């Protein structure tokens, strides 16, 4: 099923990027930068390749755990709903810790390294996350959820977050109380002091509200990270987080 969905989703992403770029050009909104967009697209290609490779590995590990655990949860509409909320809960902590711990941030920072906010930024996936992603999702097969359903729910939720990466969709009223909207995600991508480390949810915003990391969009966002790298080249965008993490680690060691 996922392999059938993927080509249509990629076409949708391309169409949205092209349409948004044309609209931005006509309205002179300056939403796109050619070099930045090309960097995002290359990240997207790496992200697709890494997810295809690692998802098969992840599935094999989840199946092994699922067959080992005595717990088994029958798949029906209610357990799928429970799986959806469980997946969102795990994503929240996975995403939050990817901001709070330096070596997880080193793999995640490339998603935040763009100074723009547009649909192409959604393709700027932190593809190295796929390496440790499997560990965070292990509780689900351990609890007895079917690994195939885990893969389905996790992937669809991940793809659905694409629509959040735009400045063209305004606030959405009461929907914003439950779901992570473009407005909430603009806050997450901003480097404004009041916006840093807020709104970690994937498709839901309820865990941010519950755990005190929610912030409403109240001022215009300044996109990027607090200290943006001078070298905006593709390879530096991949590895500058790791360079910074090791530099900070060495400083801590020297200080004892």
C-alpha positions in Angstrom: 0.0 0.0 0.0 2.7 2.5 1.0 4.7 1.8 -2.2 1.4 2.6 -4.2 0.9 5.8 -2.3 4.5 7.1 -2.6 4.5 8.1 -6.3 1.3 10.0 -5.9 2.5 11.8 -2.8 5.8 12.8 -4.4 3.8 14.2 -7.4 1.6 16.1 -4.9 4.7 17.6 -3.2 6.2 18.7 -6.5 2.9 20.3 -7.6 2.6 22.2 -4.3 6.2 23.4 -4.4 5.8 24.6 -8.0 2.4 26.3 -7.3 3.6 28.0 -4.2 6.8 29.2 -5.9 4.8 30.6 -8.8 2.4 32.4 -6.5 5.3 33.8 -4.4 7.0 35.1 -7.6 3.8 36.7 -8.9 3.0 38.3 -5.5 6.7 39.1 -4.8 6.5 37.3 -1.4 10.2 36.1 -1.5 9.2 32.7 -0.1 11.8 30.8 -2.1 15.5 31.0 -2.6 16.9 28.9 -5.5 20.0 27.6 -3.7 18.1 26.9 -0.5 15.3 25.1 -2.4 17.8 22.9 -4.3 19.4 22.0 -0.9 16.0 21.0 0.4 15.3 18.9 -2.6 18.6 17.0 -2.3 17.8 16.4 1.4 14.4 15.1 0.3 16.1 12.6 -2.1 18.4 11.4 0.6 15.4 11.2 3.0 13.4 9.0 0.5 16.3 6.7 0.0 17.1 6.4 3.8 13.4 5.8 4.7 13.1 3.0 2.1 16.2 1.3 3.3 15.7 1.9 7.1 12.0 1.1 7.1 12.6 -2.4 5.9 15.2 -2.7 8.7 12.9 -1.2 11.2 10.1 -3.5 10.2 12.3 -6.5 10.6 13.3 -5.4 14.1 9.7 -4.6 15.1 8.5 -8.0 13.8 11.2 -9.7 15.8 10.0 -7.9 19.0 6.4 -8.5 18.1 6.9 -12.2 17.8 8.9 -12.3 21.1 6.4 -10.4 23.2 3.5 -12.3 24.7 1.3 -9.2 24.3 -0.9 -9.0 21.1 -3.4 -6.3 20.3 -6.1 -7.1 17.8 -6.3 -4.7 14.8 -9.6 -2.9 14.6 -10.8 0.7 14.2 -10.4 1.3 18.0 -7.0 -0.1 18.3 -5.9 1.8 15.2 -7.1 4.9 16.9 -5.1 4.0 20.0 -2.1 3.3 17.8 -2.4 6.7 16.2 -2.4 8.5 19.6 0.4 6.3 20.8 2.4 7.1 17.6 1.8 10.8 18.2 2.9 10.5 21.8 6.2 8.8 20.8 6.8 11.3 18.0 6.4 14.2 20.5 9.1 12.9 22.8 11.3 11.8 19.9 11.0 15.3 18.4 11.4 17.1 21.7 14.5 15.2 22.7 15.9 15.8 19.2 16.0 19.4 20.2 17.1 19.0 23.8 20.0 16.6 23.4 23.0 17.8 21.3 23.8 14.5 19.5 20.1 14.1 18.5 20.0 17.7 17.5 23.0 17.2 15.3 21.0 14.9 13.1 17.8 17.0 13.3 19.2 20.5 12.8 19.3 20.3 9.0 15.4 20.4 9.0 15.7 23.8 10.7 18.6 25.2 8.8 16.5 27.0 6.1 15.9 30.7 6.5 12.6 30.2 4.5 9.3 28.5 5.3 7.8 26.9 2.3 6.7 23.5 1.1 10.2 22.6 -0.1 11.4 22.8 3.6 9.2 19.8 4.3 11.5 17.8 2.0 14.4 18.9 4.1 14.1 15.7 6.2 16.7 14.9 8.9 17.5 11.6 7.1 20.1 10.5 9.7 17.2 10.3 12.2 16.3 7.0 10.5 19.3 5.4 12.3 18.0 5.8 15.8 14.3 6.2 14.9 13.7 2.4 15.4 14.6 2.6 19.1 12.0 5.2 20.0 9.2 3.2 18.3 10.1 -0.2 19.9 7.5 0.2 22.7 4.7 -0.2 20.2 5.5 -3.7 18.9 6.5 -4.6 22.5 3.0 -3.7 23.6 1.6 -5.9 20.9 0.7 -3.6 18.1 1.1 -5.2 14.6 4.3 -3.9 13.1 2.7 -3.5 9.7 0.1 -1.2 11.2 2.8 0.7 13.1 4.6 1.3 9.8 1.4 2.3 8.1 0.2 4.8 10.8 3.7 6.2 11.3 4.3 6.8 7.6 0.9 8.3 6.9 1.3 10.7 9.9 4.8 11.6 8.8 3.6 12.4 5.3 0.5 14.4 6.5 2.8 16.8 8.3 3.9 18.1 4.8 1.0 20.6 4.7 2.3 22.4 7.8 5.3 23.9 6.0 3.9 27.1 4.5 3.2 30.7 5.4 0.2 30.9 3.0 -2.3 29.0 5.2 -3.7 31.2 8.0 -4.8 30.2 11.5 -7.6 27.6 11.3 -9.8 28.5 14.3 -10.9 25.6 16.6 -8.9 23.1 14.6 -5.8 24.6 16.2 -6.9 23.3 19.7 -6.3 19.7 18.7 -4.2 19.6 15.5 -0.8 20.8 14.6 -1.5 23.4 11.9 0.8 25.5 9.7 0.4 28.3 12.2 1.7 26.1 15.0 4.5 24.8 12.9 5.7 28.2 11.8 6.3 28.8 15.5 8.3 25.6 15.7 10.6 26.6 12.8 11.2 30.1 14.1 14.2 31.4 15.9 12.4 34.2 17.8 13.3 33.9 21.5 9.6 33.4 22.5 9.2 30.6 19.9 12.3 28.5 20.4 11.7 24.8 21.4 7.9 25.0 21.1 5.2 22.9 19.3 6.9 19.5 18.8 3.7 17.6 17.8 3.4 15.8 14.5 -0.2 16.0 13.5 -1.6 16.7 17.0 -0.8 19.6 19.2 -2.4 18.2 22.4 0.8 16.8 23.9 2.4 20.2 23.6 -0.5 21.7 25.5 -0.3 18.9 28.1 3.5 19.1 28.6 3.9 22.8 28.5 5.6 23.3 25.2 2.8 24.9 23.3 3.1 28.5 21.9 0.6 30.3 19.8 1.7 32.3 16.8 1.6 35.9 18.0 4.4 37.6 16.1 6.0 37.2 12.7 8.4 34.4 12.6 12.1 34.7 11.8 13.1 31.3 10.3 16.3 29.4 10.7 18.4 28.5 13.8 19.8 31.0 16.4 23.3 30.8 14.9 22.9 30.2 11.1 26.0 28.7 9.4 27.8 31.1 7.1 28.5 28.3 4.6 25.1 27.4 3.1 26.5 24.5 1.0 24.8 21.2 1.0 27.5 19.2 2.8 27.9 21.8 5.5 24.2 21.7 6.0 24.5 18.0 6.7 27.4 18.0 9.0 27.6 21.4 10.7 25.4 20.1 13.6 27.9 17.3 14.2 30.8 19.6 14.1 29.2 21.9 16.7 28.2 18.9 18.9 31.7 17.5 19.0 33.2 21.0 19.6 30.9 21.4 22.6 31.7 17.9 23.8 35.4 18.6 23.8 34.9 21.9 25.6 33.0 20.0 28.4 35.7 17.4 28.6 38.4 20.0 29.0 36.5 21.8 31.7 36.3 18.5 33.5 
